[in-house]
Amino acid sequence: MAFVEPVHLAARGIELVPLSLDHESGLRAAAADGELWNIRVTSVPEPESTRKYIEDALAMREAGNRFAFAVLDTNSGKVLGTSSYHDILPAVKRVEIGYTWYGKSSQRTHVNTTAKLLLMTHAFETLGCHVVGWRTDNFNFASQAAIERLGARKDGVIRGHALRRDGTIRDTVMYSLRSGEWPEVKAQLVYLLDKPR
């Protein structure tokens, strides 16, 4: 049995369902909303690479080191984007949350906070994780701010860590949240979501 099993998570008009090839056209449309593949510090697939992006995610699921979700609007069924558990370490009960991106029209809305609240709740309260982590490009300042708004703490920077799509080498900023910090972080996220916008 895998540490992360298929699960359907839902709250506040957002659903997370296991990513499948059925989501290809919706994911392509989400990426086209803002032409996100042109942002050099993300891994959003170009339209013609969407199927391979999903196939790679499914292969990683089979290998046990990534579990990707499609993020949907509950009312319309529209694919808003995607997010994943990755670098899954059952022996130490740790997962990271990443490979996250949303169409431009879903950015700076309740979507990301809701999706992350669902993923963190499942990680800490169902999977029994001790730590949830995040990583991002050192030049992806929007991602760093979003991770910090979730209550994660910056662990440090791994220099010369990974290749970007343009062939340059990135430094990776690492963040984490421990299980003992989760109750207060959860309360804050719920408060932010409940607060009138």
C-alpha angles and dihedrals in degrees: 000000000000121000090234111044125189109281138168113223124189141171140139096012094310128109130192114202129171108278114249139167087264086074095058099104093041092049091048089052092048091052090047089055094092097357088259095182087074092067103099097207097057136072097226109145124241111244095260091050098052095099092050089048090057093042090052090050090050091049089052089050089053089051090051099239102100136031113190126200132197110226110220138185104242096215100047102023088230116157107241097179141290143273133182147198106232141167085040111193110184094177092064095026095240132140132172125219116220149107081093124160138144136194112270092253090060095048119104090020131103091274100092095041091048093047092048091047089054093047095045092046091052092045097050102030103035106023092037094228118182093200137021116196140193134194133190144169114280089235095048094095094164090057092047091052091048092050091048090049087058090062098254120146124230110246097184145272128292105210121218090006109145146002121256120219089259091058097253118129117245134207111227123222111213126207135177145181123205125216092247089059094048101087093057093042091049092051091051094049092049089048091051092048093048094047113102111257 
